[in-house]
Amino acid sequence: MRVSISASLAEIQAGLSASADEVAWVQTSYLVAEVVMIPLSGFLSRVLSTRIMFAVSAAGFTAMSLACAMSSSIEEMIVWRALQGFIGGGMIPTVFASAYTIFPRSKQPIIAPIIGLVATLAPTIGPTLGGWLTELFSWHWLFLVNVVPGVLVTAATWILVDFDEPDFSLFENFDWAGLFGMAMFLGALEYFLEEGPSKGWFDDELIVVTALVSLAGGILFFWRAFTARQPIVDLGAFRNRNFWTGSLFSFVMGIGLYGLTYLYPVYLARVRGYSALQIGETMAVTGVCMFVAAPIVGRLVTKVDPRLMIAAGFTGFALGTYQVSFVTKDWDFWELLVPQILRGFSLMTCMVPINNLALGTLPPERIKNASGLFNLTRNLGGAVGLALINTVMNDRMDLHLARLHERVAWGNVKAEEMLASLTGAMASRGSDASLAAVSKLAGIVRREAQVWAIGDVFLALTGLFLMLVVMVPLMRRPSARPGPAGGH
């Protein structure tokens, strides 16, 4: 279980006496380390076997969770979070690979929705659970909640899982240069996307350096991927049309998954002034709808062309974001209810057939490696989506602020009437009434600019999701393929 800490960074900052810049690394260090492990997990699961790979990942994630909860300084927390992200980053790709390797196609309608829930519930309900734990207990429970489930999962994996064997001979030709290039490329890219919007992109020297490091790492990584005897990541899966189109759809779905999980709380916190617990309660609707949708999607996937389901899912995303593009300062739970219902059902309607088309049509020997690449596209989609959302939101807010300032300038009758009304309402403050009224008016202007900018972002996302609907015919409907023989 991975609980989101994004809604509780302020509490962690206070508890560890950290600065705002330092506490941001609690989240960034995890993401940078995780994005390196995800594509590496395919190689490691072939070397170590699924049993050892998943057990070590689960045990390491659990141990690092306990270490995070016991941290007494921000430096300790950042180190443990990086290790937690790196060690635990192999779990989801390993689960995906196992599901499409050991289960025959006849069982995939049952398994695929479960895997979809595993991959999407953490980022979807993570803020809800995180806000609830922090509000009722303390930030330490964001990590302690992982310990008991982690121990049980590790033990169950070690005892029960046994369907493939390790191949330690693969270490003989391990591509260290490729690993170094991949770490530079993906780690620096994640930092570039995470910090770029807040630092003004190339206006910041560190962002420029990070971009150059990512470029150099990318060149090294792709050179090794095409020339090494045994590359760290086999890119051959991208020759399969359903895999590369599925990865593209997964990338955009990552924007819908992570981007909307970020955007709704931004509105609720900055405009509505909600607490972490209130935000979690408002957004819980999506998680509930995903649970309801899972069995329905599982049955539909055997009866309906999966491409039609993908088109319906992205259409649902587009309808939800289009509705929220008309957001005002007064929207609360009830106005956001239908868009969140659409989001919850759309996530499952998209994810299950995308997973089946991308991974279910590959030869079994390619699935382990391809699963890491496939999950990487979803995470990178989230990172790119967050960077674009923040950039567009900042730019549009500046534009709306400039336009609103023109409309509330001296000489505008309505603006002067509103200022006079605010001054009268604050007359009890004495000589500060005029200054307080100006400050209040400036806050109103900024709030309205924020709301309009958020609406613009939702409208842009609507166009993106509709574009994916048009691209659905690029995918091919899979032919029936017999499942592998039973495990041993």
N, C-alpha and C positions, 0 to 999 in steps of 0.2 A: 504494500500500500504506500503510495507516494502522495503526501499531503502538500498542497501548494503553500509556500511561505510568503507569496507576493503580498497578501493582504495583511501580513503581520510583521513586515520589515521594521516598522516604527517601534514595535515592542522589543524586537531583537536589538535594535540600535540602542534603545534605552537600557536594556538589560546588560549589554556588553560595553556600554560607554563608548560607542563608536560614532564616527562622523557619518554624514549622509553618503559621502563618496565611498567610505570603507564598507558600510553595510550593503551597498549595491553589489559588492563582490561576493556576498553570500549567495546570491542568485547567479551572478555571471560566472563564477568559478565552476559551479555545478554544470551549467549549460555548456561551457567550453570543453570541460572534460568529457561529458556525456557524448557530445557530437563526434568525438574522436573514437570512442569505443564502439558506437553503433555499427559502423561499417566493418570494424575489425572483428566484431563478434562472429561473423560467418567463418572466418579463418580459424579463430580459436575454438569454435565448437567442432570443427572437423579435426583439429589437433587433439583436443581434450575429451571429446564426446559431449553429447548434450547433457548427460547426467552431471559430469564434473563441472562443465561450464556454467550451467544454471545454478548448481548448488554453491559454487564458489561466489558467483555473482550475488545470490540471495544472502549468503552468509556475510559477505563483505559489505553489502548495502546495510544490513542489520547492524553490524558492528560500528560502521561509520555513523549510523543514525544515533546510536547510544553515545558515541564520542561527541557528536554535535550537541546533544542535549546536555552533556557535562562540560562543554566549553566554558572557560572563564575569561577568554579574551577574544577579540574579533579576529586576531591572527590565527588562533587555533581553529575557530569556526570556519574560516576560509579554507584552511588546509583540509579539514575533515570533509567539507562540502565538495571540494574538488575530487577527493578520493571516493566519496560517495557516488558522485556522478560518473566517474570513470569505471569503478568496479560494477556498479549497478546498471550501467548503460547497455549491457549485453542481454538483459533479461527479456525485454519485449521482443527483439528480433529472434531470440532463441525460441520463444513461445510460438511466434508466427511460423518459423521454419518447422518446428515439431508438428504443429497442427496440420500443415499441408504435406508432411512427409509420411506420418504414421497412420493418418485416417484416410480411408477411401473416399472417393467423390460422393458416394451415397450418404456419408455421414457429415459432409461439410456444411449442409444447411443447418445442422445442429451446432457444430463447432464454430463456424464463422461468426455468428452473432456474439458468441461468448468472447472470442478473440477481439472482436470490434469493441466490445464493452471494456475489456482489459486495457486496450490502447487509448481509449478516449475518455474513460471515466475520470482518470487522475487529473488531467488538465481541466475537465469540465466541472467536476464537483470538488476539486481540490481547494479552490477559494472558499467554498461553503464550509467544508469541514475544517479548514485552517482557521477561518474566522471564528467558528464555533468553539474550537479547542482553546484558542487564545483568549476569547472573551470569558469562558467559564473557568479555565484553569490558568495556564501560562504558556508562553511561547515554547517552553521546553517540551510540551506535549505534542508539538508539531513533529518531533522526532521520536519521542518515546512511544508514540502510537504504532510505530513500525516494528518494535522489538519483538513482541510476542508472535504476531503473524509471520515475521521474518524467520524466527526460529522454527516454527511449525512447517513453513514452506521448505526451508532448507532440509529439515529432517525427512519430510515426505518425499522430496526429490531424490535424496540419496538412497532411500529405502525402496522406492517404488519405480523409479525411471530406469529403464535398461533396454534400449532398442537400437543403440549403435555403439561402436567401439572407438576408442581413441586411436589416432594415427600420429604418433610422436615423430615419425620419420619426416613429416612435413616441416619440422623445425630445422632440418638440416640445410634447407635452402631458404630460410626465412629472410625476407627482403627488408632489412633494417633501414636502408635508404628510402624505400617506399613508405615505411611506417613514419619515418622522420618527416618526409614531405607531406604525408597525409595529416599528421599532427599540426604542422605549420599551416597548411592550407585551411583545414576545417576549424582549428582552434582560433586562428587569427580572424577568419571570416566571421565566426560566431561573435567574437568581441567587436569587430567592426560593425556588424549589424545591430548588436545590442546597445552599444554606446554611441554610435554615429549620430542618431537624431538629437540626443541631448547635448552633444559637443559641437554641433554645427558641421558635421561631416568633415570635409577637407580643410576647414578653418582651424582644426586642432592638429597639432604636430603628431601626437601619439596615434591618432586615427590614420594619418598619412602613412606613418611607419607600419602600422598594423596592416593596412591595405597592401603595401609593398611586400611584407612578409607573407601574406596570404597568396599573393601572385607568384612569388618565388616558390613557395611550397606547392602550389598547384602545378607549376611547370614540372617540378621534380616528381611529384606524385604521378601525373599522367604519363610522363616519360617512362617511369618505372612500370606503370601499369601495362604499357604496350611493349616493353622490351625485356622485362625481367623474366627469368626462367620460371619463377613461381611468384607472381605479383601478390602483394598484400591484399588487394581487392581485385577480383576478376570482373571486368566490366562487360564480359561477353553476354550477360543476360540482356543487355540493352539492344541486342540484335533481334530480340523477340518483340514484335509490334505491341502485343498486349502488355508486355512488361514496361516498355518505355512510355506508352500512353498511360498506363496505370500509374506509373511513377509521377507523370505530369499531373494527373488528376489528384494524386495523393498530396503533391506539393501544394496545389490550390486548396485542397481540403484542410491542409495544415493552417492555411491562412484563416479559414473559417473556424477551425477548432481553437487555435491559440489567439488569433486576432480578436474574435468576438468575445472570448473569455477575458480579454484585457479591456476591450472597448466599453462593454456594459459597466464594469466597475468604475471606469474613469468617469462616466456620466453620473453614476449614482453617488460617487464620492465627491466630485468637484462641483456638481450642479445641485444635487439633492442633499448633500451633506450627510450621507448614510455612514454608519459605522461598519466595521468589517463583518459583524454578525448580521446586520440588516442587509448588506450586500449579498452575503451568503444565502440568506433566506429567500431573497428575491430571485437569485439565480438557480435555486434548487430545482426549479421547474424543468430545466433542460435535462438534468440527470434523471428525474422521474420519467420523463418522456422517453429517454433512451432505454430505460428498463422495460417500459411498456412496448416500445417498438421492436426490441430484439427478437422475441418469438414470432412476431408478425412478419418481420423481414426474413427470418429464417424459413418460414413457409413459402413466402412469395418467391424467394430466390430459386425454388425448384419449378415454379410454374410460369414465371415471367422472364422475358429476355432481360438479362442483367443490365444491358445498355439502357433499356427503358427505365429501369430503377435508378440508374445513375443520373439520367436526365431529370427524372422526377425529383431526386434528392437535391440537385443543384438548383432546380426551379424553386423548390421549397426554401432553400437558402436565400435565393434572390427575392422571393416574396417577403420573407422576414426582414431582410435588410432594407428593402424598399419601404416597408411600413415605418421602420424606425428612422428613415431619412426625413420624416416629417416631425421629428421629436421636438418638444418644447420643454421649457423649464419645469413644467408641472407634471410631467409623466412620472408615474410610479409603477407599482407592481401590476396593476390591472392593465395599464396601457402597454406594458412590456410582456404581458402574458402570452398573447398570440404569437408574436415574433419568437419568443423562447420555445413555445411548443413546436413551431415550425423548425427551429434550429435543432431541437432534440431529435425529432423524427427524421429530419433530413440527414443528420450525421450518420445515423444507423443505415438509412436507405442508401447513402453513398458508399459508406465504408465497406460494408459486407461484399457487394458485388465488385467493387474496385479490387479488394483483396483477392477475391476468387479469380477474377480475370487476369490480374497481374502475376500472382504466385501459383494459382491452381493450374495454369497451362504450361508451366515449366517442367523440364525433366527433373526427377527427384534429386539427382546429383548436383543440380544448380541451385536448389531452393535455399540451402543454408546461407550461401554467399549472397544470393539475391535478396533474401529477407532483410539483411543488414542495409543494403542499398535502398530498398523500398522504404524502410522505416526512417532512414536518413532523409529521404526526400520530404517526408511529412514534417520532420523537425526543422529542416531548413526552410520549408514553406512557412512554418510558424515564425522563424527568425526574420525572414525577409518580409513577411506580412507585418510584423510588429514594427520593423524599421520604416516601412512605407506608410503604415498608419500614423505613426508619430510624426513623420516628415510632412505628410499631407495635412494632418491636423494642425501642426504648428504653422505651416504656410497659410492655410485657410483662415486660421484664427487671426494672424497678423493682417490679412486682407480685410476680414470683417471688422476688426478693431479700427483700422484706418477709415473704413466707410462709416462706422458708427460715430467715430470722433467728429467726422464732418457734419453729421446730423445733429449732434448735441453741442455744437460750438455756440459761443455767444452770438446772439442775433437770431437764433432759431426760437421761435415763439413757444413751441411745445416743450422744448428743452428747458427754457427759462421758467415756464410755468411749473414743470416738474421739480426743478431745483427749488423754486419758491415754496412749493408744497412740502418738500423734504425738510427745508429749513424751518418751516412752521412746525412740523411734527417733532423736530428736535430742539425746539425753543427752550425746553426745560434744561438743556445743557449749558445755557448761558452764552458766553462769548464764543464758545466753540461750535455753536449750532451751524453756522455757515460752513465752517471747515468740515464738520461731520457730514453735512448734506452733500458737499462735493465728493467726499470719500465714498459715501453711499452710492451716489450716481455713477462714479467710476466703477464700483463693484458690480452694479447692474449691467453696465456696458460690457464689462469683461465677461460676465456670466452669459450674456446673450451671444457674444462672439464665440464663446466656448461651445454653446449649444448648436449654433449654426455650423461650426467647424465639424462637430461630431456628426451632424446630419449629412454634411458633404462627404465624409468618409464612408458612411453607410451607403450613400448613393453610388460612390465609386466601387464599393464591394459588390453592389447589385450588378453593375456592368460586368465585373470580373466573373461572377458566377454564371451569368447568362452566356458569356463567351464559352464557358466550359460545356454548357448544354449543346451549343452548336458543334462542338468538337467531338461529341460522343460517337458519331459514326466512324471515327478513326479506329475504334476498337473492334475486334472480331469476337463474335460469339463462340465460346469454346465448344469443341466436340467432346463427346463423352470419353473419359480416360479412366481405365481401371486403376484402383488404388493399389498400393504396395502390399506385399504380403505382411502378415502379422509380425509383431516384434518378437524378440526372443528373450 
